[in-house]
Structures are given as C-alpha cells and as structure tokens.
C-alpha cells in the first residue's frame, strides 16, 4: 500500500526558512548548498520516513506528535521528525535537531 505524507504548514515554513538560516549563519558558504541540504532533508521525509524506525515520543514532547523518526543531516546534526500516523498516512507536525532544547529528551533514549 502506498504511503501518503502530509506536511503541516508550520513544517513547510520551517524548511523554507531553514535555507536562509543555514546560509546567513554561515553553515554553508553558498545559498545553493543550503538549498541542496534542505532539499535532501525534505526528500528524506517524503521518501524514507515510512521505512525508518518509528519511536514513541516522550511525554514531554507529545504536543509535537505521537511518533518521531531520526534523519541524519550531517556528521554533527541529527534531525528529529515528529508525526502522527494512521494506516498508510503520515502527518508531519514538527521538526527539530539535536542542537535544539527539545533534543534533551530524545538524547537520553
């Protein structure tokens, strides 16, 4: 059965702004490289999420979704994608990384 991925408007806006943040904060020297990084992250959400290990979200972060999955961004960055799922449908509600305060609850696992 085909998996259907929906991304909330908040996550969509976050990914659009992430390109600017990565470039303006000089994580990438060229805007095209920041665009490529975010495109790979977006592609991983749409293509890989159904096949990744799904973890139960800790109680402190349940407001972001009942499940989360990990996506490797780089040697130093792990992305956490929070979502709801029902049968073959996924709703991506929040995304953060290991540099954000929320990750304190995930890094203990």
N, C-alpha and C positions, 0 to 999 in steps of 0.2 A: 504494500500500500504506500502510495506517495506521501511524503512528509510535507506539511504546509507550514511555513514560517511566517509569522506576522511580527513586525517590529513596531513598538509603540512610538508615537510622535516624539516623546522625550528622548528615547534612544536614538532615533533618527537625527534629531537636532544635535545630540551629544557627538555623534560620529562626524557630522558636518563641522562642528566647532573644533573637534579634535585635530583636524588637519591644521587649522590656524594656530592652535596652541603648540603643537609639536614643532611647527616651523618658527613661530615667533619666539618661543622659549629656546630655540636653537638645539633641539634634539635632532633636527635634520637641517642640513645646510641648504637644501633646495626644497621648494614647495612641492615639486613633483615627487620627491622621495617621501615626503609626509603623506601626500595623496596615495602613493603606492602602498604605504604601510597600512593606512586606514582601509583601502580597498581590499587588501589581503585579510584584514580583520573582519570586514563586512562579508567577504566571500566565505570565510571560515564559519561565521554564524549561519549563513544560509545553507552551506553545503555539508559542514562537518557536525554541527550541533546534534542532529538526531543520532549520530554514530558514537558520540563521546560518552564517557561515563557521566551519569546524572547523579548529583549528590542532593541530599535533603538539606535545605537551607537551615542554618542555625536559627533558633527562636529570635535572637536579637535582630536578624535581618529579614524575617518573614515578610515584612512590608514590601520587599522587592520582588518576591515570588517564592513559590514553594520549592523550587529546584534551582540548582546552578550547575554550570559546567565550566571547566577551565580551558582557556586557549592560550597557547604560548605565543607571546608577542615578540620577544627578543630574549637575549641571554639574561637580562635583568628584569623583564616585565612579564608577568602572568596576568591575563585578563580573566575576569570572572563575569559570566553572563547569567543573569537571573531570569527565570521564566516560569510560566505556567504551561502545563501540557495536559492534553486530553486526547486520547487515541493518537491520531497522526497529526494533530495540530499543536503548534508551539507559539506562545505569545511572549516575545522578549520584552521584559519590563524595565530592566536596569542593567547597566554595565559599569564595571569599575576595575581597577587593577590593584596589584599588590603594594602600590605606593600610597593608596588611599586609606583613610582611617577604618573603613568598613572591613578591610582585609585582616585586621587584627583578629576577628572572629573566625576567619577562614584559615589563617596560617597555623592555627592551633590544631587543626584536624590532621 
